[in-house]
Amino acid sequence: MGPFKSSVFILILHLLEGALSDSLIQLNNNGYEGIVIAIDPNVPEDETLIQQIKDMVTQASPYLFEATGKRFYFKNTYKNVRISSSSLKFHFLLMNMVNSFADVLVAESTPSGGDEPYTEHIGKCGDQGERIHLTPHFLAGKQLKEYGPQGRAFVHEWAHLRWGVFDEYNNDEKFYLSNGRIQAVRCSVGITGKTEVNKCQGGSCYTKRCTFNKATGLYEKGCEFIPHSQQTEKASIMFAQHVDSVVEFCTEQNHNKEAPNMQNTKCNLRSTWEVIRDSEDFKKTTPTTTQPPNPTFSLLQIGQRIVCLVLDKSGSMATGNRLNRLNQAGQLFLLQIIELRSWVGMVTFDSAAHVQSELIQINSGSDRDTLTKRLPTAASGGTSICSGLRSAFTVIKKKYPTDGSEIVLLTDGEDNTISGCFNEVKQSGAIIHTVALGPSAARELEELSKMTGGLQTYASDQVQNNGLIDAFGALSSGNGVVSERSIQLESKGSTLQNSQWMNGTVIVDSTVGKDTLFLVTWTTQPPQILLWDPSGQKQDGFVVDKNTKMAFLQIPGIAKVGTWKYSLQASSQTLTLTVTSRASSATLPPITVTSKMNKDTGKFPSPMIVYANIRQGASPILRASVTALIESENGKTVTLELLDNGAGADAAKDDGVYSRYFTTYDTNGRYSVKVRALGGVNAVRRRAIPQQSGVMYIPGWIENDEIQWNPPRPEIEDDVQRKQVCFSRTSSGGSFVASGVPNAPIPDLFPPCQITDLKAEIHGHSLINLTWTAPGDDYDHGTAHKYIIRISTSILDLRDKFNESLQVNTTALIPKEANSEEVFLFKPENITFENGTDLFIAIQAVDKVDLKSEISNIARVSLFIPPQTPPETPSPDETSAPCPNISINSTIPGIHILKIMWKWIGELQLSIG
């Protein structure tokens, strides 16, 4: 062990794949605690890097404090480290697989070679982000001129992560027209600078003034806004935190509402401070006059995984085949899901707790078999959940502290005494994953998961939905070596009658294939099982366990790549098929699907959003077929096609995150979520994630009236790899709890969703072409009834007085089905639309019961009519020229001078405001 690792404080800490968004960051007396900064294993060990991270956060804390009006900082905490919501401190987490769980991830440069700090943000304005990405090169301070001081950049990214604000610059559209004048996209407009082009060719570069495109009135491609190094403007951190004078976020007083940037588009023209002010953090705090201390850091390194199963065997488990289903799911977990070298114990409970196994380390198949034989086989008695938890703590403490250990708690019964051990759970530092089985499971279960950062799942009594096996399948560690993680390829079930067949296929792609397991369960009699590999060879050797009504086949070595076919035959019973595998190679990242809901509770009629994030390492997978199956306690299952189109619930197009609104509530209570993803002819892989929220790359600085250019920003080429990606995956998205759902018939209270991708272009000098993605009748489902389009020459009037703004005639505009492309061409009437006019457009969608969507993002067009250039005087035929030895320009020099003056006047009129 090198000096880097030997100096690290060791604490066992495990986080689960399903808990990727359940950050344990807490706001305590104005200070943030519980932040996990993880270092990717591919980053070379270097003690200097640790110090650089500490320096960055230490510098960021007072900057954040002053920028938020003395309201927030990174808290100074004590050395008593526990992983619980009440006491987790600011941690560096060093572990083998951290990409899914860190609040801040330090990893090598992106595939495109960039070192830009950025934040993954899949939600809407005000929704917290997923994680911040930093590189060692950035932390080392080697790009201060390009991104500014590391501490300031960290605050910029923290605003993305914690408060869900967006950037106030625009790399794709750096300038816009306002009242006929070219403006740089910036916030606030008080930031001063020059517009220049840096031309480089053959190793030499030169600077020239930007010229404007006579067709658009905007500057030529390559024109940059170069800020002065010395400024007096204090805002804004989401535009130019690198400028020394910038120490504030834009407010409603100085926010540039016209700039075409993500903050205006996503946040309805609101300033970053308005969004922060609406956050829960802001509502919980008041400014403090005490200067905050420096943050304290704890270094953690991953240890072995410690899990204790706490399983209900009360009398109610004897109904509905629940105990046998528990045995099937438990065997899958013990035989396939739990990783080698993990420690596993087992406790069962009824009216009291019973230790079935002390902690056993999984080193071989015999260790797994030993544990499977301890699964409960008889059910009786009452339900005492706290006794089971306390017994699990005792089992763990015999070998390890409970800090960071995991408890998998399954119950189907009610227990009104659970709250009696909440404090013990918090103090334990353990992570509690809960599995609610059936409709009567204790309603307090979710609170245990929520307070400890665990995964919450729900499995109904509908056996064909395979919910219990899916719940245990989701318990694969997200921080173990990636090649050791279990990946679920398939999960299906069906109730068969009269010797029916359940037929299907499973794709084993090149990224998986190791330890591939086919598991079949049934409810009465063993079915006929037929399985063929991609070469057509029939696979025999299923191990049949008639007692637990399951059969499994472990494929030796690496399973063949391709399509595996199966056929199961039975009568009058329910069958399920589950297929799991592991990465085929330690060096080739497997394709993974991670799914979740935007919230763990839903209150009718607010919609829920389901997300599925599909990746191969850092590369998003695009154009896959992704569906979510959402099952209620009533047993009703709704199937949703998830989309990556940047409309409706989806925040960004082609980022590998597939999304959709869920509105089909049918009862109060728990809903389970499962996602199926298939790659085929259309699926492709991108090399890198489009960076939607990150620190601006500074092209250069003006110092002493001279431009000091930075190296050009690394060009990101078309990184979509055309090779098709074939795969099949299933993923548990956990569960959520719905409330406020009225009795049937459930009223239609869902409006169309907001249009977020409205774009406008001018055709000629009088026609405006609009494009957008159609919303639905209920958010992004169905077909809207009509559109209301309004226009104004004032962006604020259109936003704040939409109903009073001029309405466009849309009689001929018939809405298309949700997620279709809409196109509408119109001519502005009853409004002055002349050269230099800025026109703003917005849309509302209306459903059949007259419910209206939120007003869309506001699109703008600026009418620019290029000045007419005086016609060139035709050159006379040299044979007839009276003075053949004199050039035409020497005889009429005024024409050349007039051209120069006309160009100069145009540039003067359209110069930076």
N, C-alpha and C positions, 0 to 999 in steps of 0.2 A: 504494500500500500504506500503510495507516494505521499509527500508532505501535504499536498492539497487535501486529500481525503482524511489523513490522520488528524488534521486540525479541526475537523468538522464535528460538531456536537451530534451525537446519534440519537434519533428518536424514531420509533416505528410509526409510520404514517402512511395510510393507504386511502386513495380516493377511487371511486368506481366510475366506470364508463357512463353509466346512466345519470351520474350526478354532475355532468360536465358544466352545467350552468348554475349549479347551486353553490355559488361562491359563499364563503363564510365571512366575507368582509363585514365588519360591524362598525357603526359610528357610535363612539362612546365619548360623551363630553367634548364634542367638536373634533375629536381625533379619530382617524381611521385605524382600525386594528384588523388583524386576520388576513392581510394581503399575502398571497403566495406568489413569490417570484421564483420561477423554475428555470434551471439551466439544462438545455437539451444535452443528452449524452454525447452527441457528435461534436460538441464544443470541447476543444482540448482543455485539460485541467490547468488552471492558472489561478493562483491566489490573488493576482493583481485584478482579475475580473471581479472577484467578490468585493474588493475595496472600491472598484469603480462603480459598482451597483450601489454600494452604501453611499458613496459620495453623491451620486445622482439624486437619490431620494432625500438625502440630507439637504442638498441645495434646493430641491423642489419644494420641501415643506414650507419654509417661510414665504416663498414665491406664491404658493397656493393660498397661504394664510392671508397675505395682503390682497391678492387678486379677488378673493371672495369676501372682502370687507371684514377680515379678522374672524372668519366663521369656521373654516376647515383647515386641518393640517394632518400630517402623518404622525400618529401618536407615539409618545414615549411610553413604553410598557415595561413590565418587570420580567424577570428571568424565569418565572414559574410557567413553563410552556405546557399548554393543554390544547388539544384540538377539539374545542367546543365553541359554540357560538358566543359564549360569555367570556371566554378567556384566551382564545387563539390570538397570538401576537403576530407581528410582522415577520414572516418567515421567508427564508431562501430554501427552497425544496430541491434537493439534488436527487434525481431518481432516473430510472431507466426509460420510462415512457411518461412524458408530462404534457404532451401537446394538447390533450383534451381538457386538462383540469386546471392549469395555472391561470392566475389573474394576469400575470406578466410572464411571457416566455422569452428567454434569451436563446437564440438559435443563430446558426450561420446565415449568411446572406441568402436572399431569395434566389430561385433559379435564374432569374434575369440579371442577377449580380448586384442588385440594389441593397442599400443599407437604410432605407427610409423607415423610420419608426411609424407604425400604423396599428390600428385597432380593428379587430373583427367586430362588425356591428350588423346583426341580421334583423334587428327590429325597427320599430318606427321611432320618430322623434320623441325623446324622453325615455325610451326604453334603454336599459343598461346594455352595454356591449358584452362581448364574450371574453376577449382577452387582448392585452397589448403585446405587440411583437417588437423586440429590440435585437440588435446584432452586436457581437463583441466589438466590431470595428467602430460602430457608433459610440458604444460605451467608452471606448478608449479615447474618445475626443479627437479622432482623426478627421472628422468632418464638421468641425465647428463652423466653418465658413458657409457650408452648404445647409446645415440644419440648425445652427445656433447652439447655445449651451444645453447640455444634456438634461439638467434639472428643469429648465423651462420647457423643453420638448416633452418631458415626462408629464408635466401639468397639462399641456395641450392634449396628450393622449388620455390622461386621467379624466378629462372632461368628456371625451368620447365614451370611455368605459363606464363611468359612474352615472353620468347625467344624460347620456344619449344625445349630445349635440353634434353638429356636423361642421365640416370645414367651410371657411369663408373665402376660399380661393377656388379657382377652376382651371386645372391643367389643360382641359380640352377647349375651353372658351375663355381666353385670357382678357378679352376686351369686349365691350358692348357699346351701342349707341344710346345716348341719352340727350334728347332735345337737339339732335343733329351733331352732337360732339362725342368724340371717342373717349370712353372712360375705361380705366383699368379695373378689373374685378378685384376689389379690395374692401376691407372693412377695418377701420372707418375710412372715408374718403380723405381724411386728414393726413394719411400716410403719403408722403411725397416721393417723387422719383422721376426718372426719365424713361423714354421708350427708345430702345436701340436694338439692332440686330447684330449678332456676332457671327460672321461668316468665316468658316474654316475650310481650307482646301490645301492638300499637299503638305500638311504639317505647319502651315502658316495661317494666321487669323487676322482679320481686320474688323473694325466696328464701323457701322454706318447707321444713319437715321432710318427709322421705319418709314416706309412709304405705304400709302393706303390703296386698297383695292377699289378701283373706280366703279366696280359693279355693286359692291356691298357697302362701301363707305368705311370699312374696318381696315385695320392694318394687315399687312402681308403676313403670311405664315413665317414663323420664326421670330417675330417681334416679341421682345420681352419688356416687362416693366421692371426696372432696376431701382430699388429703393435707396435713398440716401442713408448712409450709416448713422448719421446724426439726425434724430427726429425729436419732436416735442409731443407728438400724439401718444396717448396712453392706451389706446385700444386698436386692435383687439388680439387677444391671445390665440383665438382660433384662426387668425389670418397670419400674423407676423410676430409670434412670441419671441423670435430671434432678435427683434429690434430692441435696443437697450431701454428706450423710453416706454415700451409697451408693457404695462403691468396690470391691465384690466381686461375683462370681457366686454364686448359691445353691449350696450344697453339700448332700450327703445329710443333714447335721445340721440345716440350717435350711430346706430346701426344702419348700414347701407341696404335698404330694402329692395333696391332695383337690381343689385348685382346678381347675375345668373350663377349662383353657387348652390351647393347642396344644403346649406343651412336655410336659405330662403325656400328652396324647393320642398324640402322635407318638413320644415317647421312652420309653414304658412306665414313666411316673412317675419317671424318672431326673432328677436335677438337671442344670442346665447344666454345672456343673463336672465331673460324672461323664462327660458326653459329651465335653467338652474333654479330659479326662484319658485317654480312650480313643482320641484322635486320633493320627495319625501324627506331627503336629507335636510333640505332647507327648512322645511316645516318643523323639524325636530330640534333645531338649533337656534341660538341667538348669538350675536357677536360677543366676543370676549375681549377684555382689555389686556389680559395676561399674555405675554409673549410665549409661544409654545416652545417646549424643549426639543432637542434633537430626537429623532426617532431611534428606537433600540431595535437591534436585529438579532434573530436567532437562526443559526445554521442547522438545517435538518438533512439527514440522509436516509434514504429509504431502507427499511429492514424487511424481514420476512413477513409475509401476509399472515395475519392471525384472524381466524373466523370461528365463531361459535354459532351453531344452528340452535335456535330456540323454537321448538315445534309444538304446536297445540295437539293434544291427543284427548281432549275432552269429549264428552258424550256426543255432542253435535257433529263431531268429525266422522261418526259412523254413518251419517246420512249422505245420500247422493254420491256414494263412492269416493268421498273426499279423502279418506285415509289412504286408500290405495293410490289415488292420484298424487298424494303427497309423496308416497314411496317412489312412484315413477319419476317425479320431478327431482326428488332428493337423490336418487341414483344417478340421474343425468348430471347433476351438480357435482357429486362426489367422484364419478367415473371420468367426467370429461371437462367440466367447467373450471373447477378449482385447479390452480397451477401447481406444478411440482415445487417442492420445498416449502409449501405453505403449511401452516399449523391449523388443524381443524379439531374442534370439540363439539359435543352435542348434548343438549338439554331438552327434555320433553316436560310438558306441564299439563296438569288438569287443575284440580283444586290446590295442588302443591307442585313443586318442581322435582324432577328426577334427573340426575346426571347419568347419561347413557355412555358418554365417553369423555375422558380427560383430553387435553390437547394431544393430537398425534400429528407428527410431521409426515407429509405426503412425499415419500421417496420411491415408492414402487406401487405396482398394481395391487399387491397384497395389503398395503396400507389403505388403499381405496376400498378394497373388499371388506376389510375389518370394519370400516365406518358404515358401509351400506347395510351391514347386518345389524346395526344398532338402530336403524330407522324404526319408528313405532309401528306395531302391527295390530294393536287393540286400542279401542277408544272407550272412555268412560269418565265420569266425574264432571266437575265444574270447570271454570276458567279463571285462572289467576295469573295474569300476564306479568305482573310485577315480580312474583316469585320466580318465574322463569328468567327474567332479566337479572335479578340479583344472583341467582345460581350461576348464570353465565359469567357475571363479573368475577365470582369466586373461582370458576374454572380457569379463566384467563390469568388471574392474579397469581396462580400457583407457578406460572412460568414467566409471565411478562406483565408490565404495567398495562392498564386498560386504555391508556392514551393511544389513539389511532387504531385500535382493534376494531373489528367489525362484528356485528351481531345481525343475523338474519332471523327476523321474527315473523313467524307465520301463525295466524289465528283465524278461525271462522266465527268466534263467539263474542258476545258482549261482556264487558267488564267495566263497571263504573268506578273502579278503584285505580285505574291506570294513572291518573294524575298524582296519586300518592307517591310515585317513584320518579316523577319528572326531575326533581332536584338531584336525585342520585344519578340519573342518566346524564344530566348536564355536567356534574362533577366528575363523572367517570372518564370523560373525553372520548368515549367510544362512538362509533358511527353505527346508527341503527337503520337497517334496511327492512322495510315492512312489506309483508305480503298479506293483503286482505282477501280471504277466500269466502266467496258467497256474499249474499246481501246483508247478513246480520253481523258481520265483523265489526268490532268496536270502532266507533266513530273517532276515537282519540288517536288511533294508530298513526294517522298522517302527521300529527303533532310531533311524535317521536322522530320521524324522519326529518321533519322540517327543522327541529331544534339541533340536530346533529349533522346535517348535511347528507343524510342517507337517501337512498332511492326508495320511492313509494310505488307499489304496484298493486293491481287488483286482478283477481281471476274469478270469473263467474262459474256457475255450475253447468254452463254450456260446454260440454267436453270437446265438441268438435272444433271449438275455437282455440284449443291448446293453450289457454291462458296461464295455467299454473306452470307448465314446462317453460313457457316464454319468460315468466317472471324469474325463475331460477336461472334460465339461460342468460338473463341480463346481468347476472352477478359476476361476470368476468372482470378481473381487475383491470383498471385502465392505466396502471402504473408499472405493471410488470414488463419484462422484455416483450416487445411487440410480437415476436415470433412464437411466444408461449401463450398468447391470449386466444381464447376460444372465440370463433366467429360463426355465427348462425347463418347457414345458407338457405334453409327452408324450414317452414313451420306451417303444416296444413292439417286439416281434419275433415271428416265427412261421415254422415250417418247413412249406412248402406242397407238396402232391402233386397231380398230375393236374389242373392248371389250377384249383386252388383259389383262393379269394379271401380276402384279409385286409381285413376291413371295420372301420371304427370312426369315432369322432367326436372332435373336439378343441374345447374351449370357449375362445374368445378373449373374455375379459371386458373391461370398460371400463377397467381399470387397466393393461392391457398392449395390445400391437398394433403398436408401432413395431419396425422391422427384424425382422419375423416371418419365420422361415426354416423350410421343410419340407425335411427331409433323408431320403432313402431310400437304403438300401444293400442289396446282394444278393451272393450267393456264386458264381453261375455266369453267368446271362444277364440282361440288363435286363428287368424286369417291366413289365407294363402298369400305368400309374399314372393314377388318376382322382382329382380333387380338386374339390370344390364349396364355394363360400363360403356364408355364411348365407342369402343371397338365392337360392341355387340355381344361381348362375352357375358354369359349369365353368372351372377355372383351368388355363391352358396355360403353356408356357414353361419347363418344367423343364430345367435345364442338366445334360446327361448326360456323365459321365466314365467311359468304359468301362474305362480302365486301372485306376482305383482302385475301380471297381464301385460308383459312387454317383451320385445325381442330387439336385439341390437347386433349390428355388424360393424366391426372395426376394420377399415381398409388398411392393410399393411403398407408400410413405406409411404410414398407420395402417391395419392390417387391420380389416375389418369385425367389429363386435362380434356374437357369437352362436356358433352351432354350425357348425363346418366338418366336412364329411363326406369320408372318403377310402375308396378301394377299390383294393387292389393285387392283381394276379393273377400267379401263377407256378406252375411245376411243378418238383418235385424240387430245391428249394433253399430257403435261409433268407433272409427279408427282415426289415429293421428300419425303423422310422419314428421320427424324432426331430423335435420341434417346439420351437423356441426363440423368444423374443421379448424386448422391452424395455418399460419403462414408457411408457405413452402420453403422459404429461405430466410435466413436471418438478415440478409442484405437487400431483399426485395420487399418494400412495404406492401402489405395486403390492402385490397380495397375494403373500406369500412363504411358502414352506415350508422350514424348516430342520430337518434330521433328524440324529440321532446315536445312538450307543449309550452306555450309562452307563459302560462301561469299554472299553479297547482290547484287553483280554485276558479270556478266560473259562476258568475251570477247572472241569470237570465234577466234581460235579453242581450247582455254583452256577449259578443262572439269570442270563442277561443281560437288560437292559431296553432296549427301543428307544423313542425319543422322537421326536415330530414337533411342531414349534412352528409354528403357522399364525397369521400376522399380516397386517394391513394397517396399516402404520405401527405405532403403539402399541396398536392395537385387536385383540383376539383374535377369531378366527373360530370360531364354535361350530357343533356339530352337522353337521360335514362328514363325508363317508365317507372314512376314511383306512386304507390298508392298507400293510403292510411286506412286501417280498419279500426273504427272506434265503436266499442261495445258498451252499452249502458247496463245498469243493474236489472233492467227489464228483459235483457237478453237480445235487444235489438242491436244490430250491427250496421253501421253506416260506412260506406266506402267512398273515400275522397281521392281524386287524382291530384297529386301535388305538383306544383309548377315552379319553374325557375325562370319566369318571364319578366320579372321586375315590375309586376302590376298586382293590384289587389293586396293580398297579405305578403307578397314577396318583395323584399326590400331592394334587391339588386339582381339584375339579369345576368345569367351565366356566371354565377359565383359558386355553383355546386350546392347551394342551399335551396331546397324545394319546400314550398309553403302553400298553405290554403286555410281559409277560414272554416271553422266548424260552427254551424248554427242549428243543427238538427237535434236539439235537446228533446228528450221524450219523458224524462223523469228526473227527480232530484236524486242525489247520491253519487256513487262512484262510476267512472267511465274508464275503461282500459284502452290503451293505444298500442297498436302494432303497425309497423311500416314494412312494406315489401318493395324491393327495388330490383329491377331487371335491366341489364345492359344488353344491347343487341346491335342491330344494323346502324342505328343513329347515334348511339352513345360514343362519346369521345372524351379524351383527357386533356386538360389544360396544364401547362407547366407551372403556372402560379396563379394565386388568387388575385382578382382585380382589387386594388387597394382603394376602398371607398372612403376611408377616414384615416388620414395620416398627416404628418408634418410636411409643410411645403418645402420643396427643394428650391433654394435661393439661387437664381442664375448668376448673380453677381451683386456687388456693392458699389455705391458711388462714394469715394473718399477723396477729399480735396478736389472735388469737381472732376475727378477722373474715375472711369469705370474699371473696377477690378473684377474681371470675369472669373467665375468658378468653372471647373470642368463641366462639360455638358452632362445633363442628367442621363443616366444609362437608358438607352432606347429599349423599350419592351416590344419585341417583335410579335407578330401574330403567333401566339404560343399554343394554339389549339392543334393538338396532334391528331391527324386525320385517321389514324389507325383505329378501327372500331374496337370497342371494349365490351366483351361479353361476360356477364357475371350474374349471379342471383344471390340476394341477401335478404334476411329478415331482421328486424330490430324492434325490441320493446321500447316504447316511448313512455313507459311508466303509466301513471294514472292521474286523473284529476277528479275533483269533487264539485258537482253542480248544485246550486241552490236557487230558490225563487222560481222554479219552473212551475207554471200553472197546470191545473188538470186539463186533460183533453176535452175539447179540441184546443190545441195550443194556438193562441192568436198570432197573426203575422205582425211582428214588431221589428222586423229586420229590414232596414233600408238597403239600397244599393251601396256598395263600398265606394270609398273616395277614389276618384281618378287621380293617379299620381304621375302619369307619364305624358301629359298633354304637351304637344309640340306644335308650333306655328311657324309657317314660312310665307313670305310674300311671293305671289306669282304676278309678274308684271308690276304695274304701279297701282293696282286697285283690288286684286283678288288675294284672299288669305286662305291658305290650305292648312287645315287642322288634322292631326293624327293622334290617336290615343287607343288604349286597350279598353274594350267594353267591360263595364262592371255587370253585375247581375241584378236580379230582382231582390234576392237576399244576399247582400254583400257580393261575393264573387260566384254565386250560383244562380242559374236561370237567366232570364232576359229582362232587362229594364223596360219600363213602359214608354218613357220619353226622355229627351234631354232638354235642359234649359241652358242656353249659351248667352252670356252677357259680356259686353265690352265696355271699356272706359279708357280715357287718357290719363287717369290717375290710378296708380296701383293700389293705394290705400283705400280709395273710394270703392274700388272693385272688391277688395277684401272685406271691408267693414260695412259697405252699403250695397251688397250684391243685389238685393231685391230692387234697389232703386236705379241700378245701372241699366244702360241701354240693352234691350234684348234683341238677339238675332233671330230672324225667321228660320225656324227649323221644321217647318211643316213637312218637308220632303225627307227628313232624317228619321229613319226607322231603326231603332236600336237592334244590334245583332246580339247573338248569344254571348254570355260572359266569356271573356278571354279572347274574343275575336278582335281583329284590327279594325278600327273605325277610321274613316276618312271623310272629311266634310270641307267643301269649298264654298266660300261666301264672299260677298262684296259688302264692306261696311257702308251702312246707310245712316242718314240722319246724324252724322258725326263728321267733324272736320278731319279729313285724312289727307294731309298734304306733306310736302317735303319737310323732313325733320320731325314728323309726328311720331310719338311713341304710343302704341296701342296695346292694351293689356286685355287678355281673354281668359275666361274661366268657365267651367261647366259644372252643372249639377245634374245628376241622374235621378229620375223619379220612378218609383215602382207602381204597381197596379192599384195599391191602396193609398197612393199619394204620399208615401214616405220618401223623403229626399235625402240624398247622400250629402256628406260634407262637400264644401266647395273644393274643386280640384286645385292642383297646383296651378299657379298663374303663369300662362305663357305670354310672351311679348314679341311684338314685331316693331321694327323701326323703319319707317318709310324713308328710303334714301334714293333720291333721283340724281344720278351723276350729272355734273355740269357738262354742257355740250362743249366739245373741243372745236375751236374754229377749223374749218376745212383747210386741208393743205392746198396751196396754190399749185396747180399742175405744172410740171416742168415742160417748157416748150421743146418742140422738136429741134435738136441741135442743128439740123440742116437748114432750118429757117430762122434760127436765132440771129438777131441783128448784131450781137456781140458774142460770138461763139467762144471767145477766150475768157469770158467773165462768168463765174458761177452764179446760179440763180439766187443764192442766199446773199451774195454780195450786192445784188441789185435791189433786194427787198429785205433788209436786215430786220425790220419790224416784226415780221412773222415769227422768227425764231425767239425774239425777246418776248413776244406776246405769249408763246407757249410756256416759257419759263415762268412768267408772272402768273399765268392761270394755274399752273401746278402749285406754285408757292401759296397763292391765295386759298386754294382748296385745302392744302395741308394746314394752313393757319387756322381755318375755320373748324377743322376736325382734329385739332391738337388736344392733348390730354387736358381735361378740366381740373 
